[in-house]
Amino acid sequence: MARYPVLRSLATVSLEEALAYLDNADGDELTAADNLARDRNRLEGSTSTPDETEIHHALFLLRRARGLDAPSFDLMRVQLRRRQAA
């Protein structure tokens, strides 16, 4: 049993998929975006850890699926670095 839904597309995320990723991340957008980016990499056949750009794109897809504004790349980078330092 998978923890996350199987993505149907690398280019888009449905509202159902976005909400499932957020639910699995207890509402934490950055964690959901990181998990989505990892799954997108796996679908592409890569085992590498997603970089900031890939996480930002995943965050963008999660937010777009929910009808929200695009996230700021700079703000996301600051948030990721704060998590790494903690």
C-alpha positions as a Markdown table, in Angstrom:
| # | Residue | x | y | z |
|---|---|---|---|---|
| 1 | Met | 0.0 | 0.0 | 0.0 |
| 2 | Ala | 1.5 | 3.3 | -1.1 |
| 3 | Arg | 1.7 | 6.3 | 1.2 |
| 4 | Tyr | 1.1 | 8.7 | -1.6 |
| 5 | Pro | -1.2 | 8.5 | -4.6 |
| 6 | Val | 0.3 | 7.4 | -7.9 |
| 7 | Leu | 0.6 | 10.5 | -10.1 |
| 8 | Arg | -1.0 | 10.3 | -13.4 |
| 9 | Ser | 1.2 | 13.0 | -14.9 |
| 10 | Leu | 4.5 | 14.7 | -14.3 |
| 11 | Ala | 3.2 | 18.0 | -15.6 |
| 12 | Thr | 0.0 | 18.4 | -13.6 |
| 13 | Val | -1.4 | 17.5 | -10.2 |
| 14 | Ser | -5.1 | 17.0 | -9.6 |
| 15 | Leu | -6.9 | 18.6 | -6.7 |
| 16 | Glu | -7.4 | 15.1 | -5.3 |
| 17 | Glu | -3.7 | 14.3 | -5.5 |
| 18 | Ala | -2.7 | 17.7 | -4.0 |
| 19 | Leu | -5.1 | 17.2 | -1.0 |
| 20 | Ala | -3.8 | 13.6 | -0.5 |
| 21 | Tyr | -0.1 | 14.8 | -0.4 |
| 22 | Leu | -1.1 | 17.6 | 2.0 |
| 23 | Asp | -3.0 | 15.2 | 4.2 |
| 24 | Asn | -0.1 | 12.8 | 4.3 |
| 25 | Ala | 2.2 | 15.7 | 5.3 |
| 26 | Asp | -0.3 | 16.8 | 8.1 |
| 27 | Gly | -1.0 | 20.0 | 6.2 |
| 28 | Asp | 2.7 | 21.0 | 5.8 |
| 29 | Glu | 3.1 | 22.4 | 2.2 |
| 30 | Leu | 6.9 | 22.1 | 2.2 |
| 31 | Thr | 6.8 | 18.5 | 3.3 |
| 32 | Ala | 4.1 | 17.7 | 0.8 |
| 33 | Ala | 6.1 | 19.4 | -2.0 |
| 34 | Asp | 9.2 | 17.5 | -1.1 |
| 35 | Asn | 7.3 | 14.2 | -1.2 |
| 36 | Leu | 5.7 | 15.1 | -4.5 |
| 37 | Ala | 9.1 | 16.1 | -6.0 |
| 38 | Arg | 10.6 | 12.8 | -4.8 |
| 39 | Asp | 7.7 | 10.9 | -6.4 |
| 40 | Arg | 8.0 | 12.9 | -9.6 |
| 41 | Asn | 11.7 | 12.0 | -9.7 |
| 42 | Arg | 10.9 | 8.3 | -9.2 |
| 43 | Leu | 8.4 | 8.4 | -12.1 |
| 44 | Glu | 11.1 | 9.9 | -14.3 |
| 45 | Gly | 13.4 | 7.0 | -13.2 |
| 46 | Ser | 15.7 | 9.0 | -11.0 |
| 47 | Thr | 16.7 | 8.1 | -7.4 |
| 48 | Ser | 18.3 | 11.5 | -6.7 |
| 49 | Thr | 17.1 | 13.8 | -4.0 |
| 50 | Pro | 15.1 | 16.7 | -5.4 |
| 51 | Asp | 16.8 | 20.1 | -5.5 |
| 52 | Glu | 15.2 | 23.4 | -4.5 |
| 53 | Thr | 14.0 | 24.0 | -8.1 |
| 54 | Glu | 12.2 | 20.7 | -8.2 |
| 55 | Ile | 10.6 | 21.2 | -4.8 |
| 56 | His | 9.5 | 24.7 | -5.8 |
| 57 | His | 7.9 | 23.3 | -9.0 |
| 58 | Ala | 6.1 | 20.7 | -6.9 |
| 59 | Leu | 4.9 | 23.4 | -4.5 |
| 60 | Phe | 3.7 | 25.4 | -7.4 |
| 61 | Leu | 1.7 | 22.3 | -8.7 |
| 62 | Leu | 0.2 | 21.7 | -5.3 |
| 63 | Arg | -0.9 | 25.3 | -5.0 |
| 64 | Arg | -2.2 | 25.6 | -8.5 |
| 65 | Ala | -4.3 | 22.5 | -8.0 |
| 66 | Arg | -5.9 | 24.2 | -5.0 |
| 67 | Gly | -6.5 | 27.5 | -6.8 |
| 68 | Leu | -3.8 | 29.4 | -4.8 |
| 69 | Asp | -1.2 | 31.9 | -5.9 |
| 70 | Ala | 2.2 | 30.7 | -7.1 |
| 71 | Pro | 4.7 | 30.4 | -4.2 |
| 72 | Ser | 7.8 | 32.6 | -3.9 |
| 73 | Phe | 11.0 | 30.8 | -4.8 |
| 74 | Asp | 13.0 | 32.9 | -2.4 |
| 75 | Leu | 10.7 | 32.5 | 0.5 |
| 76 | Met | 10.6 | 28.7 | -0.1 |
| 77 | Arg | 14.4 | 28.6 | -0.1 |
| 78 | Val | 14.5 | 30.5 | 3.2 |
| 79 | Gln | 12.0 | 28.1 | 4.8 |
| 80 | Leu | 13.9 | 25.0 | 3.5 |
| 81 | Arg | 17.2 | 26.4 | 5.0 |
| 82 | Arg | 15.5 | 27.1 | 8.3 |
| 83 | Arg | 14.3 | 23.5 | 8.4 |
| 84 | Gln | 17.7 | 22.2 | 7.6 |
| 85 | Ala | 19.3 | 24.3 | 10.3 |
| 86 | Ala | 16.8 | 23.1 | 13.0 |
